[in-house]
Amino acid sequence: MVGAWVVNMAHFLNRDGEVGRLPAPARRLADYFGSIVSSVCCHPPNIPILSGLKCRRRPGRRPCTGLIIAIIAPDTNEIRWQCSACADHGVISGWRGSPWDRK
């Protein structure tokens, strides 16, 4: 079983609330989690969204065929997401008012 990603999008931002200078691996993660945020942020809470985003995992060194399913938890305002095919999943907080929040 794969461990859960626990992400606070504010950790990718500088003092001005913009995406800060990040090492390439951190930037790729920020872009990936940011795309999850952007895909679900305009939808009402508690409704699962099939985002159309491809999973980034590579089980057996082959690209996962799954898509990301995400939901905004109404009680915590966190985005909970999971892959439709593999065990990858996580929780994203600190996304409201971020550059990825399209509201």
C-alpha positions as a printed Julia matrix, in Angstrom:
103×3 Matrix{Float64}:
   0.0    0.0     0.0
   1.28   3.42   -0.91
   1.4    6.11    1.78
  -0.86   9.13    1.54
   0.36  12.5     0.31
  -0.34  15.24    2.86
   0.24  18.58    1.14
  -0.17  22.19    2.21
  -0.04  24.34   -0.94
   1.13  27.34    1.1
   4.49  25.61    1.47
   5.14  26.19   -2.23
   4.49  29.95   -1.98
   6.78  32.84   -1.12
   5.9   35.77    1.18
   4.04  37.5    -1.64
   1.72  34.52   -2.12
   3.32  33.58   -5.42
   4.97  30.31   -6.37
   8.49  30.68   -5.06
  11.77  29.56   -6.58
  11.81  25.84   -6.08
  14.16  23.03   -7.01
  12.9   21.18  -10.11
  11.46  18.16   -8.24
   9.55  20.43   -5.83
   8.3   22.53   -8.74
   6.97  19.42  -10.49
   5.11  18.43   -7.32
   3.71  21.96   -6.95
   2.51  21.83  -10.56
   0.95  18.39  -10.1
  -0.88  19.17   -6.86
  -1.77  22.62   -8.19
  -3.43  21.01  -11.21
  -5.51  18.87   -8.86
  -6.55  22.01   -6.98
  -7.42  23.87  -10.19
  -9.5   20.96  -11.46
 -11.74  20.76   -8.39
 -11.75  24.23   -6.77
 -14.74  25.57   -8.73
 -16.98  22.61   -7.91
 -19.27  22.39   -4.9
 -17.99  20.52   -1.84
 -18.79  16.86   -1.26
 -19.21  16.01   -4.98
 -16.51  13.72   -6.43
 -14.93  15.08   -9.61
 -13.2   12.94  -12.22
 -10.52  15.48  -13.05
  -9.16  14.06  -16.29
  -5.66  14.4   -14.83
  -3.38  11.42  -15.29
  -1.85   9.8   -12.23
   1.87  10.52  -11.9
   2.85   7.14  -10.45
   4.82   4.6   -12.43
   4.11   1.16  -10.94
   6.55  -1.35  -12.37
   8.23   1.59  -14.18
   5.22   1.95  -16.46
   2.86   4.93  -16.41
  -0.25   4.37  -14.31
  -3.38   4.35  -16.45
  -5.56   5.93  -13.78
  -7.14   9.35  -13.56
  -7.4   11.52  -10.46
 -10.73  11.67   -8.63
 -11.0   14.57   -6.16
 -13.51  16.01   -3.72
 -13.59  19.03   -1.42
 -14.37  17.9     2.12
 -17.08  20.3     3.39
 -16.03  20.05    7.04
 -12.31  20.8     6.59
 -12.16  22.45    3.14
  -9.38  20.01    2.25
  -9.18  18.41   -1.15
  -9.09  14.64   -0.9
  -7.94  12.86   -4.02
  -7.15   9.39   -5.24
  -6.15   7.6    -8.42
  -8.86   5.57  -10.13
  -6.42   2.72  -10.82
  -3.66   2.54   -8.2
  -3.32   3.2    -4.49
  -1.99   6.77   -4.83
  -4.05   9.24   -2.78
  -3.75  12.26   -0.54
  -5.08  15.38    1.09
  -4.38  18.97    0.0
  -4.85  21.94    2.33
  -3.84  25.6     2.17
  -5.15  25.98   -1.36
  -7.83  28.65   -0.85
  -6.58  31.98   -2.17
  -3.52  30.37   -3.75
  -2.55  30.87   -7.39
  -4.21  27.5    -8.15
  -7.56  28.54   -6.66
  -9.57  29.68   -9.69
 -12.48  31.12   -7.64
